[in-house]
Amino acid sequence: MDSSFKIGGPGGPDILPLDRVEKTRTSASGFADSLKQALNAVDELQHDSEAAQIAYSRNDDVELHDVLIKIEEAEVAFKTMMEIRNKLIDAYREVMRMGS
């Protein structure tokens, strides 16, 4: 049995019961939290890369290949984040187009 209600009868839009609305809010905040964690991880990789470059330029005990690996990790993470952002924007635009 479907626990949602219809506005204006069987063909109308759904109204979600309160317990399903709470689950939707929780999953939305879970998605937002996951996105924030991913952004923070990318930011941390960027800072680690920058710190390794600075340490190498000061002639600290840092190997060049370690610096290059950190730079590449940060670059791959950033490019991946940008692709995810682009996909989210495309999905948002598609939803907006469907609503028009």
C-alpha positions as CSV (number, residue, x, y, z in Angstrom):
1,M,0.0,0.0,0.0
2,D,1.3,3.5,-1.0
3,S,1.4,5.7,2.1
4,S,1.6,9.0,0.1
5,F,-1.5,11.1,-0.6
6,K,-2.5,12.7,-3.8
7,I,-3.5,16.3,-4.2
8,G,-6.7,16.6,-6.2
9,G,-7.3,12.8,-6.5
10,P,-5.5,9.9,-8.1
11,G,-3.8,12.0,-10.9
12,G,-2.5,14.7,-8.6
13,P,1.0,15.2,-7.2
14,D,2.2,13.2,-4.2
15,I,2.2,14.5,-0.6
16,L,4.7,12.5,1.4
17,P,3.8,11.5,5.0
18,L,5.8,13.1,7.7
19,D,8.0,10.0,8.4
20,R,9.1,9.9,4.8
21,V,9.8,13.6,4.7
22,E,12.1,13.2,7.7
23,K,14.0,10.4,5.9
24,T,14.3,12.6,2.8
25,R,15.7,15.4,4.9
26,T,18.2,13.0,6.6
27,S,19.4,11.6,3.3
28,A,19.7,15.1,1.8
29,S,21.8,16.2,4.8
30,G,23.8,13.0,4.5
31,F,24.5,13.9,0.9
32,A,25.5,17.4,1.9
33,D,27.8,16.1,4.6
34,S,29.4,13.6,2.2
35,L,30.0,16.4,-0.3
36,K,31.6,18.6,2.4
37,Q,33.8,15.7,3.5
38,A,34.9,15.2,-0.1
39,L,35.7,18.9,-0.6
40,N,37.6,18.9,2.7
41,A,39.6,15.9,1.5
42,V,40.5,17.6,-1.8
43,D,41.5,20.8,0.1
44,E,43.7,18.8,2.4
45,L,45.4,17.2,-0.5
46,Q,46.0,20.6,-2.1
47,H,47.6,21.9,1.2
48,D,49.7,18.7,1.5
49,S,51.0,19.3,-2.0
50,E,51.8,22.9,-1.3
51,A,53.6,22.0,1.9
52,A,55.7,19.4,0.2
53,Q,56.6,21.9,-2.6
54,I,57.6,24.5,0.0
55,A,59.6,21.9,2.0
56,Y,61.4,20.8,-1.1
57,S,62.2,24.4,-2.1
58,R,63.8,25.0,1.3
59,N,66.0,21.9,0.8
60,D,64.3,20.1,3.7
61,D,64.6,16.3,3.8
62,V,62.0,15.7,1.1
63,E,62.5,13.6,-2.0
64,L,61.5,15.0,-5.3
65,H,59.4,12.0,-6.3
66,D,57.4,12.3,-3.1
67,V,56.7,15.9,-4.0
68,L,55.6,14.9,-7.5
69,I,53.4,12.2,-6.2
70,K,51.6,14.7,-3.8
71,I,51.2,17.2,-6.7
72,E,49.7,14.4,-8.9
73,E,47.4,13.2,-6.1
74,A,46.1,16.7,-5.6
75,E,45.6,17.3,-9.3
76,V,43.7,14.1,-9.8
77,A,41.5,14.8,-6.8
78,F,40.8,18.3,-8.0
79,K,39.9,17.2,-11.5
80,T,37.6,14.5,-10.1
81,M,35.9,17.1,-7.9
82,M,35.4,19.4,-10.9
83,E,33.8,16.5,-12.9
84,I,31.5,15.8,-10.1
85,R,30.5,19.5,-9.9
86,N,29.9,19.5,-13.6
87,K,27.6,16.4,-13.4
88,L,25.7,18.0,-10.5
89,I,25.2,21.2,-12.4
90,D,24.0,19.2,-15.5
91,A,21.6,17.2,-13.3
92,Y,20.2,20.4,-11.7
93,R,19.7,21.9,-15.2
94,E,17.9,18.8,-16.4
95,V,15.6,18.8,-13.4
96,M,14.9,22.5,-14.0
97,R,14.2,21.8,-17.6
98,M,11.8,19.0,-16.7
99,G,9.9,21.4,-14.4
100,S,9.4,24.0,-17.1
